[in-house]
Amino acid sequence: MVQLVPYEEQYKERLKQFYQPAEALKYTQLPEYSIEEINDNVHGVVIINQNQTIGFFLLHRTDRRFQYTDDNQPLLLTNLIMDHSYSGKGHGKQYIYKLEI
């Protein structure tokens, strides 16, 4: 079962261990760099499956979201990354269904 939990320091070391092939890093960045963007308007979310940290993404409440919509309610999801060993196994789909934004 996939869980989405707010980022906390306890996840930092595991997220720093994430591996991605160079090809994948053309489209996202490793969590250790994304974590630096977290603030009052940018929230880190950790994806957990069976007590294993398997993914991470950011949710923005910044003006950046208005590049894509005029609606004030949506959040912008960025920097999605799954640890490579969990990629292609449907975990991403599960977390999308769990989002209740």
CNS distance restraints for C-alpha pairs under 8 A (distance, minus, plus):
assign (resid   1 and name CA) (resid  49 and name CA) 5.70 0.50 0.50
assign (resid   1 and name CA) (resid  50 and name CA) 6.28 0.50 0.50
assign (resid   2 and name CA) (resid  47 and name CA) 6.84 0.50 0.50
assign (resid   2 and name CA) (resid  48 and name CA) 5.63 0.50 0.50
assign (resid   2 and name CA) (resid  49 and name CA) 4.60 0.50 0.50
assign (resid   2 and name CA) (resid  50 and name CA) 7.21 0.50 0.50
assign (resid   2 and name CA) (resid  91 and name CA) 7.26 0.50 0.50
assign (resid   2 and name CA) (resid  94 and name CA) 6.57 0.50 0.50
assign (resid   2 and name CA) (resid  95 and name CA) 6.39 0.50 0.50
assign (resid   2 and name CA) (resid  98 and name CA) 8.00 0.50 0.50
assign (resid   3 and name CA) (resid  47 and name CA) 5.86 0.50 0.50
assign (resid   3 and name CA) (resid  48 and name CA) 5.06 0.50 0.50
assign (resid   3 and name CA) (resid  49 and name CA) 6.34 0.50 0.50
assign (resid   3 and name CA) (resid  95 and name CA) 7.38 0.50 0.50
assign (resid   3 and name CA) (resid  98 and name CA) 7.80 0.50 0.50
assign (resid   4 and name CA) (resid  45 and name CA) 6.34 0.50 0.50
assign (resid   4 and name CA) (resid  46 and name CA) 5.72 0.50 0.50
assign (resid   4 and name CA) (resid  47 and name CA) 4.91 0.50 0.50
assign (resid   4 and name CA) (resid  48 and name CA) 6.36 0.50 0.50
assign (resid   4 and name CA) (resid  95 and name CA) 7.18 0.50 0.50
assign (resid   4 and name CA) (resid  98 and name CA) 7.60 0.50 0.50
assign (resid   5 and name CA) (resid  45 and name CA) 5.62 0.50 0.50
assign (resid   5 and name CA) (resid  46 and name CA) 5.27 0.50 0.50
assign (resid   5 and name CA) (resid  47 and name CA) 6.67 0.50 0.50
assign (resid   5 and name CA) (resid  48 and name CA) 7.61 0.50 0.50
assign (resid   6 and name CA) (resid  43 and name CA) 7.41 0.50 0.50
assign (resid   6 and name CA) (resid  44 and name CA) 6.01 0.50 0.50
assign (resid   6 and name CA) (resid  45 and name CA) 4.68 0.50 0.50
assign (resid   6 and name CA) (resid  46 and name CA) 6.11 0.50 0.50
assign (resid   7 and name CA) (resid  11 and name CA) 6.88 0.50 0.50
assign (resid   7 and name CA) (resid  43 and name CA) 7.53 0.50 0.50
assign (resid   7 and name CA) (resid  44 and name CA) 4.93 0.50 0.50
assign (resid   7 and name CA) (resid  45 and name CA) 5.11 0.50 0.50
assign (resid   7 and name CA) (resid  46 and name CA) 5.62 0.50 0.50
assign (resid   8 and name CA) (resid  12 and name CA) 7.36 0.50 0.50
assign (resid  11 and name CA) (resid  15 and name CA) 6.19 0.50 0.50
assign (resid  11 and name CA) (resid  46 and name CA) 7.88 0.50 0.50
assign (resid  11 and name CA) (resid  53 and name CA) 7.60 0.50 0.50
assign (resid  12 and name CA) (resid  16 and name CA) 6.18 0.50 0.50
assign (resid  12 and name CA) (resid  32 and name CA) 7.33 0.50 0.50
assign (resid  13 and name CA) (resid  17 and name CA) 6.64 0.50 0.50
assign (resid  14 and name CA) (resid  18 and name CA) 7.01 0.50 0.50
assign (resid  14 and name CA) (resid  53 and name CA) 7.00 0.50 0.50
assign (resid  15 and name CA) (resid  31 and name CA) 5.85 0.50 0.50
assign (resid  15 and name CA) (resid  32 and name CA) 6.46 0.50 0.50
assign (resid  15 and name CA) (resid  53 and name CA) 7.49 0.50 0.50
assign (resid  15 and name CA) (resid  55 and name CA) 7.92 0.50 0.50
assign (resid  15 and name CA) (resid  56 and name CA) 7.88 0.50 0.50
assign (resid  16 and name CA) (resid  30 and name CA) 7.62 0.50 0.50
assign (resid  16 and name CA) (resid  31 and name CA) 6.57 0.50 0.50
assign (resid  16 and name CA) (resid  32 and name CA) 5.28 0.50 0.50
assign (resid  18 and name CA) (resid  30 and name CA) 7.13 0.50 0.50
assign (resid  18 and name CA) (resid  31 and name CA) 7.60 0.50 0.50
assign (resid  18 and name CA) (resid  82 and name CA) 7.91 0.50 0.50
assign (resid  18 and name CA) (resid  83 and name CA) 5.11 0.50 0.50
assign (resid  18 and name CA) (resid  84 and name CA) 7.27 0.50 0.50
assign (resid  19 and name CA) (resid  83 and name CA) 5.81 0.50 0.50
assign (resid  19 and name CA) (resid  84 and name CA) 5.70 0.50 0.50
assign (resid  19 and name CA) (resid  85 and name CA) 7.93 0.50 0.50
assign (resid  20 and name CA) (resid  24 and name CA) 6.16 0.50 0.50
assign (resid  20 and name CA) (resid  25 and name CA) 6.67 0.50 0.50
assign (resid  20 and name CA) (resid  30 and name CA) 7.77 0.50 0.50
assign (resid  20 and name CA) (resid  83 and name CA) 6.74 0.50 0.50
assign (resid  20 and name CA) (resid  84 and name CA) 5.38 0.50 0.50
assign (resid  21 and name CA) (resid  25 and name CA) 6.77 0.50 0.50
assign (resid  21 and name CA) (resid  84 and name CA) 7.71 0.50 0.50
assign (resid  22 and name CA) (resid  26 and name CA) 7.03 0.50 0.50
assign (resid  24 and name CA) (resid  28 and name CA) 6.84 0.50 0.50
assign (resid  25 and name CA) (resid  29 and name CA) 5.67 0.50 0.50
assign (resid  25 and name CA) (resid  30 and name CA) 7.53 0.50 0.50
assign (resid  28 and name CA) (resid  79 and name CA) 5.55 0.50 0.50
assign (resid  28 and name CA) (resid  80 and name CA) 6.86 0.50 0.50
assign (resid  28 and name CA) (resid  81 and name CA) 6.79 0.50 0.50
assign (resid  29 and name CA) (resid  33 and name CA) 6.77 0.50 0.50
assign (resid  29 and name CA) (resid  34 and name CA) 6.88 0.50 0.50
assign (resid  29 and name CA) (resid  79 and name CA) 6.43 0.50 0.50
assign (resid  29 and name CA) (resid  81 and name CA) 7.51 0.50 0.50
assign (resid  30 and name CA) (resid  34 and name CA) 6.69 0.50 0.50
assign (resid  30 and name CA) (resid  81 and name CA) 7.17 0.50 0.50
assign (resid  31 and name CA) (resid  35 and name CA) 5.93 0.50 0.50
assign (resid  31 and name CA) (resid  56 and name CA) 6.68 0.50 0.50
assign (resid  31 and name CA) (resid  57 and name CA) 7.88 0.50 0.50
assign (resid  31 and name CA) (resid  79 and name CA) 7.80 0.50 0.50
assign (resid  31 and name CA) (resid  81 and name CA) 7.33 0.50 0.50
assign (resid  32 and name CA) (resid  36 and name CA) 7.25 0.50 0.50
assign (resid  33 and name CA) (resid  37 and name CA) 7.56 0.50 0.50
assign (resid  34 and name CA) (resid  38 and name CA) 7.38 0.50 0.50
assign (resid  34 and name CA) (resid  58 and name CA) 7.54 0.50 0.50
assign (resid  34 and name CA) (resid  79 and name CA) 6.79 0.50 0.50
assign (resid  35 and name CA) (resid  44 and name CA) 6.88 0.50 0.50
assign (resid  37 and name CA) (resid  42 and name CA) 6.77 0.50 0.50
assign (resid  38 and name CA) (resid  42 and name CA) 4.95 0.50 0.50
assign (resid  38 and name CA) (resid  43 and name CA) 5.51 0.50 0.50
assign (resid  38 and name CA) (resid  44 and name CA) 6.16 0.50 0.50
assign (resid  38 and name CA) (resid  58 and name CA) 7.77 0.50 0.50
assign (resid  39 and name CA) (resid  43 and name CA) 6.56 0.50 0.50
assign (resid  41 and name CA) (resid  60 and name CA) 5.88 0.50 0.50
assign (resid  41 and name CA) (resid  61 and name CA) 4.96 0.50 0.50
assign (resid  41 and name CA) (resid  62 and name CA) 5.92 0.50 0.50
assign (resid  42 and name CA) (resid  58 and name CA) 6.46 0.50 0.50
assign (resid  42 and name CA) (resid  59 and name CA) 5.62 0.50 0.50
assign (resid  42 and name CA) (resid  60 and name CA) 4.46 0.50 0.50
assign (resid  42 and name CA) (resid  61 and name CA) 6.19 0.50 0.50
assign (resid  42 and name CA) (resid  62 and name CA) 7.18 0.50 0.50
assign (resid  43 and name CA) (resid  58 and name CA) 5.51 0.50 0.50
assign (resid  43 and name CA) (resid  59 and name CA) 5.11 0.50 0.50
assign (resid  43 and name CA) (resid  60 and name CA) 6.43 0.50 0.50
assign (resid  44 and name CA) (resid  56 and name CA) 7.18 0.50 0.50
assign (resid  44 and name CA) (resid  57 and name CA) 5.96 0.50 0.50
assign (resid  44 and name CA) (resid  58 and name CA) 4.64 0.50 0.50
assign (resid  44 and name CA) (resid  59 and name CA) 6.49 0.50 0.50
assign (resid  45 and name CA) (resid  56 and name CA) 5.64 0.50 0.50
assign (resid  45 and name CA) (resid  57 and name CA) 5.40 0.50 0.50
assign (resid  45 and name CA) (resid  58 and name CA) 6.05 0.50 0.50
assign (resid  45 and name CA) (resid  59 and name CA) 7.46 0.50 0.50
assign (resid  46 and name CA) (resid  53 and name CA) 6.94 0.50 0.50
assign (resid  46 and name CA) (resid  54 and name CA) 7.79 0.50 0.50
assign (resid  46 and name CA) (resid  55 and name CA) 5.88 0.50 0.50
assign (resid  46 and name CA) (resid  56 and name CA) 4.54 0.50 0.50
assign (resid  46 and name CA) (resid  57 and name CA) 6.76 0.50 0.50
assign (resid  47 and name CA) (resid  53 and name CA) 6.00 0.50 0.50
assign (resid  47 and name CA) (resid  54 and name CA) 5.71 0.50 0.50
assign (resid  47 and name CA) (resid  55 and name CA) 4.60 0.50 0.50
assign (resid  47 and name CA) (resid  56 and name CA) 5.60 0.50 0.50
assign (resid  47 and name CA) (resid  95 and name CA) 7.35 0.50 0.50
assign (resid  48 and name CA) (resid  52 and name CA) 5.33 0.50 0.50
assign (resid  48 and name CA) (resid  53 and name CA) 4.55 0.50 0.50
assign (resid  48 and name CA) (resid  54 and name CA) 5.62 0.50 0.50
assign (resid  48 and name CA) (resid  55 and name CA) 6.92 0.50 0.50
assign (resid  49 and name CA) (resid  53 and name CA) 6.60 0.50 0.50
assign (resid  49 and name CA) (resid  54 and name CA) 6.64 0.50 0.50
assign (resid  54 and name CA) (resid  82 and name CA) 5.70 0.50 0.50
assign (resid  54 and name CA) (resid  83 and name CA) 5.41 0.50 0.50
assign (resid  54 and name CA) (resid  86 and name CA) 6.53 0.50 0.50
assign (resid  55 and name CA) (resid  80 and name CA) 7.40 0.50 0.50
assign (resid  55 and name CA) (resid  81 and name CA) 5.53 0.50 0.50
assign (resid  55 and name CA) (resid  82 and name CA) 4.08 0.50 0.50
assign (resid  55 and name CA) (resid  83 and name CA) 5.88 0.50 0.50
assign (resid  56 and name CA) (resid  79 and name CA) 7.56 0.50 0.50
assign (resid  56 and name CA) (resid  80 and name CA) 5.77 0.50 0.50
assign (resid  56 and name CA) (resid  81 and name CA) 5.49 0.50 0.50
assign (resid  56 and name CA) (resid  82 and name CA) 6.53 0.50 0.50
assign (resid  57 and name CA) (resid  77 and name CA) 6.91 0.50 0.50
assign (resid  57 and name CA) (resid  78 and name CA) 6.01 0.50 0.50
assign (resid  57 and name CA) (resid  79 and name CA) 5.09 0.50 0.50
assign (resid  57 and name CA) (resid  80 and name CA) 4.25 0.50 0.50
assign (resid  57 and name CA) (resid  81 and name CA) 6.40 0.50 0.50
assign (resid  58 and name CA) (resid  76 and name CA) 7.94 0.50 0.50
assign (resid  58 and name CA) (resid  77 and name CA) 5.68 0.50 0.50
assign (resid  58 and name CA) (resid  78 and name CA) 5.20 0.50 0.50
assign (resid  58 and name CA) (resid  79 and name CA) 5.87 0.50 0.50
assign (resid  58 and name CA) (resid  80 and name CA) 7.02 0.50 0.50
assign (resid  59 and name CA) (resid  75 and name CA) 5.97 0.50 0.50
assign (resid  59 and name CA) (resid  76 and name CA) 5.44 0.50 0.50
assign (resid  59 and name CA) (resid  77 and name CA) 4.68 0.50 0.50
assign (resid  59 and name CA) (resid  78 and name CA) 6.48 0.50 0.50
assign (resid  60 and name CA) (resid  64 and name CA) 7.64 0.50 0.50
assign (resid  60 and name CA) (resid  65 and name CA) 7.11 0.50 0.50
assign (resid  60 and name CA) (resid  75 and name CA) 5.43 0.50 0.50
assign (resid  60 and name CA) (resid  76 and name CA) 4.90 0.50 0.50
assign (resid  60 and name CA) (resid  77 and name CA) 6.46 0.50 0.50
assign (resid  60 and name CA) (resid  78 and name CA) 7.73 0.50 0.50
assign (resid  61 and name CA) (resid  65 and name CA) 7.08 0.50 0.50
assign (resid  61 and name CA) (resid  74 and name CA) 7.88 0.50 0.50
assign (resid  61 and name CA) (resid  75 and name CA) 5.50 0.50 0.50
assign (resid  61 and name CA) (resid  76 and name CA) 6.87 0.50 0.50
assign (resid  63 and name CA) (resid  67 and name CA) 7.75 0.50 0.50
assign (resid  64 and name CA) (resid  76 and name CA) 7.70 0.50 0.50
assign (resid  65 and name CA) (resid  69 and name CA) 6.57 0.50 0.50
assign (resid  65 and name CA) (resid  74 and name CA) 7.60 0.50 0.50
assign (resid  65 and name CA) (resid  75 and name CA) 6.66 0.50 0.50
assign (resid  65 and name CA) (resid  76 and name CA) 5.31 0.50 0.50
assign (resid  66 and name CA) (resid  70 and name CA) 5.61 0.50 0.50
assign (resid  66 and name CA) (resid  71 and name CA) 7.63 0.50 0.50
assign (resid  74 and name CA) (resid 101 and name CA) 7.30 0.50 0.50
assign (resid  75 and name CA) (resid 101 and name CA) 7.44 0.50 0.50
assign (resid  82 and name CA) (resid  86 and name CA) 6.41 0.50 0.50
assign (resid  82 and name CA) (resid  87 and name CA) 6.01 0.50 0.50
assign (resid  82 and name CA) (resid  92 and name CA) 7.76 0.50 0.50
assign (resid  83 and name CA) (resid  87 and name CA) 6.55 0.50 0.50
assign (resid  86 and name CA) (resid  91 and name CA) 7.37 0.50 0.50
assign (resid  87 and name CA) (resid  91 and name CA) 7.52 0.50 0.50
assign (resid  90 and name CA) (resid  94 and name CA) 6.51 0.50 0.50
assign (resid  91 and name CA) (resid  95 and name CA) 6.37 0.50 0.50
assign (resid  92 and name CA) (resid  96 and name CA) 6.33 0.50 0.50
assign (resid  93 and name CA) (resid  97 and name CA) 6.44 0.50 0.50
assign (resid  94 and name CA) (resid  98 and name CA) 6.44 0.50 0.50
assign (resid  95 and name CA) (resid  99 and name CA) 6.44 0.50 0.50
